[in-house]
Amino acid sequence: MNFYAIKAIYKFEMARTMRTLMQSIASPVLSTSLYFVVFGAAIGSRMGDIDGVSYGAFIIPGLVMLALLSESISNASFGIFFPKFSGTIYEVLSAPISYVEVVLGYVGAAASKSIVLGLLILITARFFVDYEIVHPFWMVGFLVLTAVTFSLFGFIIGIWADNFQKLQVIPLMVVTPLTFLGGSFYSISMLPPIWQKITLFNPVVYLISGFRWSFYGVADVDVGVSVGMTLVFMILCLTGIWWIFKTGYRLRQ
Amino acid sequence: MQPIISIKNLNKVYSSGFKALNNINLDINRGEIFALLGPNGAGKTTLIGSICGIVNPTDGEILADGHNISTDFRKAREKIGLVPQELTTEAFESVKATVTFSRGLFGKPADPAYIEKILRQLSLWDKRDSKMMALSGGMKRRVMIAKALSHEPQILFLDEPTAGVDVELRRDMWDMVRGLRDNGATIILTTHYIEEAEEMADRIGVINKGEIILVEEKSELMHKLGKRQLTLHLQCPVQSIPEELKHLPLELIDDGNELIYTFDAQSEHTGIAELLKQLSQHGIDFKDLNSTQNSLEDIFVNLVKEQS
């Protein structure tokens, strides 16, 4: 294992975050905080509890998940896309480094950034809304699992994308709608029965449900199913990455 | 001695069907400067990319210092440094950070003293904290070389190293490359500047349409293929070559003021004495003469033309 290479990529990516703190950390924390102010403190105070949880507290797991998904994808996709775009990818391709090590470096850094961001959002939320974490171990587990899984997904998008539009299209046109419709702001039991069935095809439902369970012990779907679905998605992403490096898809000519 | 790079039956066919490399067989000797010449699109960069791991070869075998680049890629790649043709750099990184990154990427522990040594050798130490985007093209080129040298490779590929570089810096780079060779590195360079190959290379390879059409010691190549020319600056211009001399390889240029005689320098009988005698008999006097040998550029152009 080329640990020096993993460390070099990881440090390089983290250094990029430090150079762009406003964009990487401050901006998502601020925009998520606005949700807490509007939906939690302002509108939330006029809404009833859901499953015994105040509305302001109810939306916290979903909002953290929203930021976590979009930032994991964005960090990882940009991390690998930019060397491709600038041409510096030649160095990674010609280095004595396996694809496992490349993924550990880029995805590890992207997931680390997202986890830090998720924790910062949770801390910030405390200033606006009271919440509890019933299963802290599971909360961290879901946070890490989701960050890693969606960083892997972002890595695939970064390889696939050959322009900036493609880099943005899946996070904006697919992931954000799925997150909004995945129960970030409501329990799926509030939907009409037919939509309750349809919404189960949305993978984000399982992430948010599981994550919310770790906070309040209530969930739309069984927590075991949530973990299972996340793992299935992770395995799909790992398979995709394995195929990319095996064939050299959009990396090696 | 075992070659440091050994290429056998290498082929590369792109997905478009374009055959970029056609059955390449090539050995690079340890410690030499090997210049790979070829016109645009000849396959130089594809060949280098195949050796360095950037291009997936279709078939064939490449060994770097005895290590197969596919099955033993870690050992093979840690021996190799690459300076690509394009100035591809991370614009917002500092010089020192990007060179340090390269060393780590190639599996070497951090060594600030060594990084400082390289940066000083390449006159980059004063710019160590400068952002890449703030550097001139020549300075960026030096950084690319520093990155390639950061992991102490035994083999250095320089793909068009002096493209777009001013004359002074080009001379500096030539000196630096010779210095690297003197320290034991093997250098493989591609270049459009034939003068560069003529100045630096120990051996020359010519690639055209994906095929290696010649590999030869530079001195031997120029000796074998280099024709000599005798130029006579005539006392008075002549209208045409006399009928009796038309069987000789003569050419009139400069409105009949100069007569060029091409001959084989290797031949025992160059025919010069006979030519001068006959010219005298025809009343063609000359005021000066000089002889020149074909440059590498002439040789290269002729070789490529012949293959076409």
Interface residues (C-beta under 8 A of the other chain):
Chain A: N2 Y4 A5 K7 A8 I9 K11 F12 A15 R16 R19 P83 S86 G87 T88 Y90 E91 V92 L93 S94 A95 P96 I97 S98 G248 R252 Q253
Chain B: Y14 T46 G49 C52 G53 I54 V55 N56 F73 R74 K75 A76 R77 E78 I80 L82 P84 E86 T88 T89 E90 A91 F92 A97 T100 F101 S102 R103 G104 L105 F106 G107 K108 P109 K147
